[in-house]
């Protein structure tokens, strides 16, 4: 048995981008710490000029509202070797309670409870919650140029968890961590949890524990408006395709590059800057984060269908079951019962108008106990 909830859609409204956030992120690009993967050497680039007719918010939203059918939903279980395989649309072959075959959905988590335990007690005794975040993901977790305040959809959720654990006006310590250091930060105990648009995967379940899903997305290619890349296929051959180190996208590209020159950077925003500098031709990330990139640079567009169906979850250290259950209880309330729920209010503020209508509802929680 599993508990499920489904909420009604909320209305959309456009949002004016904070354009200076792009400059702030670009200034933080650390080329010295970057890594190039592949046998070809990327040549000198020329800064890209926006394609005529694409530099509008309307063009950005048109790209996002195109149909993007899902090809693969990962399954976990005996014999699991990572991401699932599939050629068609939908969620592919499934198992357990969620399908007709073997395995289980990685987004299944522990049932919600506020009984507490050692992990929760430690946070309360300390009097503060330490959260690993991203400060370079536009609309998800980023600094306002005017004030330096960290805001976004992920940040709203982190604050809600802190308030539930510690009460009004809680003490929250935000620690910015690169994509490839999220699991390490949890294992080392430098953060209590990671709220950083982190996809729940079978591989990661061996290293960290996850809450139920709080957002659904999938991997996709992001390219300039005049790009000759049309899909995750042979049109990528010879093109420089960038992804964040340690990301789901980087693993997909390592498995099947279609002849592309693979570049890896500490964060996906670094990849966007490379494209703008003419040093890369495409970025692979999930469509939810891509929405933020298109908000910053409306000349970018998504191509091809989503390659995966993925869930974002709050990550915590293995063994902290009491904290996982507590966060799931917070998420149960956070999703709420309709358009006035905290989830919908945060979506309306940060993401409405930047994602397809299918993203307007919170995902249904799945449980395995």
C-alpha positions as CSV (number, residue, x, y, z in Angstrom):
1,X,0.0,0.0,0.0
2,X,1.1,3.6,-0.6
3,X,-0.4,6.9,0.3
4,X,-1.0,9.3,-2.6
5,X,-2.2,12.8,-3.1
6,X,-3.0,14.8,-6.2
7,X,-3.6,18.5,-6.2
8,X,-5.6,20.7,-8.5
9,X,-3.8,22.9,-11.0
10,X,-2.9,26.5,-10.2
11,X,-3.0,29.4,-12.6
12,X,0.1,30.5,-14.4
13,X,1.6,34.0,-14.5
14,X,4.7,35.2,-16.2
15,X,7.7,36.3,-14.2
16,X,10.2,38.9,-15.1
17,X,13.7,37.5,-14.9
18,X,16.4,38.9,-12.6
19,X,18.9,39.4,-15.5
20,X,21.7,40.4,-13.2
21,X,21.6,36.9,-11.6
22,X,23.2,35.6,-14.8
23,X,26.1,38.0,-14.6
24,X,26.6,37.0,-10.9
25,X,26.7,33.4,-11.9
26,X,29.0,34.0,-14.8
27,X,31.4,35.8,-12.6
28,X,31.7,32.7,-10.4
29,X,32.7,30.4,-13.3
30,X,35.9,28.5,-12.3
31,X,37.5,27.3,-15.5
32,X,40.6,26.2,-13.7
33,X,38.7,23.5,-11.8
34,X,37.0,22.2,-14.9
35,X,37.5,18.8,-16.6
36,X,37.2,17.8,-20.2
37,X,36.2,14.2,-21.0
38,X,36.8,12.8,-24.4
39,X,39.4,12.4,-27.1
40,X,38.9,15.6,-28.9
41,X,40.1,19.0,-27.9
42,X,37.7,21.9,-27.8
43,X,39.0,24.7,-30.0
44,X,38.8,28.4,-29.4
45,X,35.3,29.8,-29.2
46,X,33.5,33.0,-30.3
47,X,30.9,34.5,-28.0
48,X,27.5,33.6,-29.3
49,X,25.1,36.2,-30.6
50,X,21.4,35.6,-29.8
51,X,19.4,34.2,-32.7
52,X,17.0,36.8,-34.2
53,X,13.5,36.4,-33.0
54,X,14.4,34.0,-30.1
55,X,15.3,36.5,-27.4
56,X,11.8,36.9,-25.9
57,X,10.1,35.4,-22.9
58,X,7.3,34.2,-25.3
59,X,9.9,32.2,-27.2
60,X,11.2,30.7,-24.0
61,X,7.8,29.6,-22.9
62,X,6.9,28.2,-26.3
63,X,10.0,26.0,-26.1
64,X,8.9,24.7,-22.7
65,X,5.3,24.1,-23.7
66,X,6.3,21.8,-26.6
67,X,5.4,18.2,-26.0
68,X,8.3,16.4,-24.3
69,X,7.2,12.7,-24.0
70,X,9.2,10.7,-21.4
71,X,11.2,7.7,-22.5
72,X,12.6,6.1,-19.4
73,X,11.6,5.7,-15.7
74,X,14.3,4.1,-13.7
75,X,13.6,0.9,-11.7
76,X,15.6,-0.4,-8.8
77,X,16.0,-4.0,-7.5
78,X,18.0,-7.1,-8.0
79,X,20.2,-6.9,-11.0
80,X,19.8,-3.1,-11.3
81,X,22.7,-1.5,-13.0
82,X,21.7,2.1,-12.9
83,X,19.4,4.0,-15.2
84,X,16.8,1.9,-16.9
85,X,16.6,1.2,-20.7
86,X,13.7,2.0,-22.9
87,X,12.9,3.1,-26.5
88,X,9.3,4.2,-26.2
89,X,7.3,6.8,-24.4
90,X,5.9,6.6,-20.9
91,X,7.5,5.0,-17.9
92,X,8.9,1.9,-19.5
93,X,8.9,-1.5,-17.9
94,X,8.0,-1.4,-14.2
95,X,7.6,-3.6,-11.2
96,X,6.6,-3.8,-7.6
97,X,3.6,-1.8,-6.6
98,X,4.2,0.6,-9.5
99,X,4.1,-1.7,-12.5
100,X,3.9,-5.2,-13.8
101,X,7.5,-6.3,-13.7
102,X,10.4,-6.5,-11.3
103,X,11.9,-3.7,-9.1
104,X,10.6,-0.6,-7.4
105,X,10.4,3.1,-8.0
106,X,13.4,4.9,-6.5
107,X,11.1,7.7,-5.3
108,X,9.5,5.3,-2.8
109,X,10.3,6.4,0.8
110,X,9.4,5.9,4.4
111,X,6.0,6.8,5.7
112,X,5.7,10.2,7.4
113,X,6.0,10.5,11.1
114,X,7.0,13.2,13.6
115,X,8.0,10.8,16.4
116,X,11.6,11.9,16.1
117,X,14.8,10.1,17.0
118,X,18.6,10.6,17.2
119,X,19.0,12.7,14.0
120,X,16.1,15.0,14.8
121,X,17.2,15.3,18.4
122,X,20.7,16.4,17.3
123,X,19.3,19.1,15.1
124,X,17.1,20.4,17.9
125,X,19.8,20.3,20.5
126,X,22.1,22.2,18.2
127,X,19.3,24.8,17.5
128,X,20.1,25.1,13.8
129,X,19.5,23.2,10.6
130,X,22.4,22.9,8.1
131,X,21.2,22.6,4.6
132,X,23.3,21.9,1.4
133,X,22.0,24.1,-1.5
134,X,22.8,25.5,-4.8
135,X,23.2,29.3,-5.1
136,X,23.6,29.3,-8.9
137,X,20.3,27.7,-10.1
138,X,18.0,30.5,-11.3
139,X,14.5,30.2,-9.8
140,X,15.6,27.2,-7.7
141,X,18.4,28.4,-5.4
142,X,20.2,31.7,-6.2
143,X,21.3,35.0,-4.7
144,X,19.4,38.1,-5.4
145,X,21.9,40.6,-6.9
146,X,20.3,43.5,-5.0
147,X,20.5,42.1,-1.5
148,X,22.6,38.9,-1.6
149,X,19.6,36.9,-0.2
150,X,19.3,33.3,-1.2
151,X,15.9,32.6,-2.7
152,X,14.1,30.1,-4.9
153,X,11.8,27.1,-5.0
154,X,14.3,24.8,-3.2
155,X,15.0,27.5,-0.6
156,X,11.3,27.9,0.3
157,X,11.2,24.1,1.0
158,X,14.3,24.2,3.1
159,X,12.9,27.0,5.2
160,X,9.6,25.1,5.6
161,X,11.5,22.1,6.9
162,X,13.5,24.2,9.3
163,X,10.4,26.0,10.7
164,X,8.7,22.6,11.3
165,X,11.7,21.2,13.1
166,X,12.8,24.3,15.1
167,X,9.8,26.7,15.2
168,X,9.2,30.2,13.9
169,X,12.3,32.2,12.6
170,X,14.6,29.2,12.7
171,X,18.4,29.3,12.5
172,X,19.3,27.9,9.1
173,X,22.9,27.5,7.8
174,X,23.0,27.3,4.0
175,X,26.1,25.7,2.6
176,X,26.6,25.9,-1.1
177,X,27.9,22.6,-2.5
178,X,28.8,21.5,-6.0
179,X,26.8,18.9,-7.8
180,X,29.4,16.2,-7.4
181,X,29.9,16.8,-3.7
182,X,26.3,16.4,-2.5
183,X,26.6,12.8,-1.3
184,X,30.0,13.4,0.2
185,X,28.7,16.3,2.3
186,X,26.0,14.0,3.7
187,X,28.4,11.2,4.4
188,X,30.8,13.5,6.1
189,X,28.1,15.0,8.3
190,X,28.8,18.6,7.1
191,X,25.1,19.1,6.3
192,X,21.9,17.7,7.8
193,X,20.2,17.5,4.4
194,X,20.6,18.5,0.8
195,X,17.7,20.5,-0.9
196,X,19.3,21.1,-4.3
197,X,17.2,19.8,-7.2
198,X,18.7,16.4,-6.6
199,X,17.2,13.5,-8.6
200,X,16.4,10.3,-6.8
201,X,18.3,7.5,-8.5
202,X,19.0,3.8,-7.7
203,X,22.7,4.5,-7.6
204,X,22.3,7.3,-5.1
205,X,20.0,5.2,-2.9
206,X,23.2,3.2,-2.0
207,X,24.8,6.4,-0.7
208,X,22.1,8.5,0.8
209,X,18.5,8.4,1.9
210,X,15.7,10.4,0.2
211,X,12.4,11.9,1.1
212,X,9.4,11.4,-1.2
213,X,9.4,13.3,-4.4
214,X,8.7,17.1,-4.3
215,X,9.1,17.7,-8.1
216,X,9.1,15.7,-11.3
217,X,11.4,16.4,-14.3
218,X,13.6,14.6,-16.9
219,X,16.9,14.9,-18.7
220,X,16.9,17.0,-21.9
221,X,19.2,18.9,-24.2
222,X,19.4,22.7,-24.1
223,X,20.8,24.5,-27.1
224,X,21.0,28.0,-28.7
225,X,18.2,28.9,-31.1
226,X,20.3,28.4,-34.2
227,X,21.8,25.1,-33.2
228,X,22.0,22.2,-35.6
229,X,21.4,19.7,-32.8
230,X,17.9,18.4,-33.1
231,X,17.7,15.5,-30.6
232,X,19.8,13.1,-28.4
233,X,21.2,11.5,-31.6
234,X,23.8,11.7,-34.3
235,X,23.2,15.4,-34.7
236,X,25.4,15.8,-31.6
237,X,28.4,14.4,-33.4
238,X,31.5,16.7,-33.1
239,X,29.5,19.1,-31.0
240,X,30.7,20.2,-27.5
241,X,28.1,19.1,-25.0
242,X,28.5,20.2,-21.4
243,X,27.0,18.7,-18.1
244,X,27.6,19.1,-14.4
245,X,30.1,16.7,-12.9
246,X,28.4,13.9,-11.0
247,X,25.0,14.6,-12.5
248,X,22.5,12.2,-14.0
249,X,23.2,14.0,-17.3
250,X,26.9,13.3,-17.2
251,X,26.2,9.6,-16.7
252,X,23.9,9.5,-19.6
253,X,26.4,11.2,-21.8
254,X,29.2,8.9,-20.7
255,X,27.1,5.9,-21.6
256,X,26.1,7.3,-25.1
257,X,27.7,10.4,-26.4
258,X,26.6,10.1,-30.1
259,X,30.0,11.3,-31.1
260,X,29.9,14.5,-29.1
261,X,32.9,16.1,-27.3
262,X,31.9,15.8,-23.6
263,X,32.7,18.7,-21.2
264,X,32.1,18.6,-17.5
265,X,32.0,21.6,-15.1
266,X,31.3,21.8,-11.4
267,X,27.8,23.3,-11.9
268,X,25.3,23.4,-14.8
269,X,25.3,27.2,-14.8
270,X,29.0,27.0,-15.8
271,X,27.9,25.1,-18.9
272,X,25.4,27.8,-19.8
273,X,28.2,30.4,-19.6
274,X,30.4,28.3,-21.8
275,X,27.7,28.3,-24.5
276,X,27.4,32.0,-24.2
277,X,31.1,32.4,-24.6
278,X,31.1,30.1,-27.7
279,X,33.0,27.3,-25.9
280,X,30.2,24.8,-26.0
281,X,27.3,24.0,-28.3
282,X,24.8,22.3,-25.9
283,X,24.0,21.7,-22.3
284,X,22.4,18.6,-20.9
285,X,20.4,18.9,-17.7
286,X,16.9,18.3,-16.5
287,X,14.1,20.3,-18.0
288,X,13.2,22.0,-14.7
289,X,16.7,23.5,-14.3
290,X,16.7,24.2,-18.0
291,X,13.7,26.4,-17.4
292,X,15.8,28.6,-15.2
293,X,18.5,28.8,-17.9
294,X,15.9,29.9,-20.5
295,X,14.6,32.5,-18.0
296,X,18.1,33.9,-17.9
297,X,18.8,33.5,-21.7
298,X,15.5,33.3,-23.7
299,X,17.5,32.6,-26.9
300,X,18.1,29.0,-25.6
301,X,15.7,26.2,-26.4
302,X,15.0,22.6,-25.5
303,X,15.3,20.0,-28.3
304,X,14.1,16.4,-28.4
305,X,11.9,14.6,-25.9
306,X,12.8,14.1,-22.3
307,X,15.2,11.1,-21.9
308,X,14.1,10.2,-18.4
309,X,11.3,10.6,-15.8
310,X,12.9,11.7,-12.6
311,X,11.9,12.8,-9.1
312,X,13.6,15.5,-7.0
313,X,13.9,14.5,-3.3
314,X,15.4,15.9,-0.1
315,X,18.6,13.9,0.5
316,X,19.8,12.9,4.0
317,X,22.4,10.5,5.4
318,X,21.8,6.8,5.4
319,X,20.4,5.6,8.7
320,X,18.7,8.9,9.6
321,X,15.3,7.3,9.2
322,X,13.7,9.5,11.9
323,X,14.7,12.6,9.9
324,X,13.5,11.1,6.6
325,X,10.1,10.4,8.1
326,X,9.9,13.9,9.6
327,X,10.7,15.5,6.3
328,X,8.1,13.3,4.6
329,X,5.6,14.6,7.2
330,X,6.5,18.2,6.3
331,X,6.2,17.4,2.6
332,X,2.8,15.9,3.2
333,X,1.6,19.2,4.6
334,X,3.6,21.3,2.2
335,X,1.9,19.8,-0.8
336,X,-1.4,20.7,0.8
337,X,-4.9,20.3,-0.5
338,X,-5.1,22.7,-3.4
339,X,-3.9,26.0,-4.9
340,X,-3.4,27.6,-1.6
341,X,-0.8,25.1,-0.4
342,X,2.7,26.2,0.4
343,X,3.9,24.1,-2.6
344,X,1.6,25.9,-5.0
345,X,2.4,29.3,-3.6
346,X,6.1,28.7,-4.0
347,X,5.6,27.4,-7.5
348,X,3.5,30.5,-8.4
349,X,6.3,32.8,-7.2
350,X,9.3,31.0,-8.8
351,X,8.3,28.7,-11.6
352,X,4.9,29.6,-13.0
353,X,5.2,30.5,-16.7
354,X,8.5,28.8,-17.0
355,X,7.4,25.1,-17.1
356,X,4.7,23.1,-18.9
357,X,1.3,22.9,-17.4
358,X,1.9,19.3,-16.4
359,X,4.4,20.6,-13.8
360,X,1.8,22.7,-12.1
361,X,0.9,20.0,-9.5
362,X,3.0,18.4,-6.8
363,X,3.9,14.8,-7.4
364,X,2.2,12.0,-5.5
365,X,4.2,10.5,-2.7
366,X,5.2,6.8,-2.9
367,X,6.0,4.7,0.2
368,X,7.6,1.3,0.5
369,X,6.7,0.5,4.2
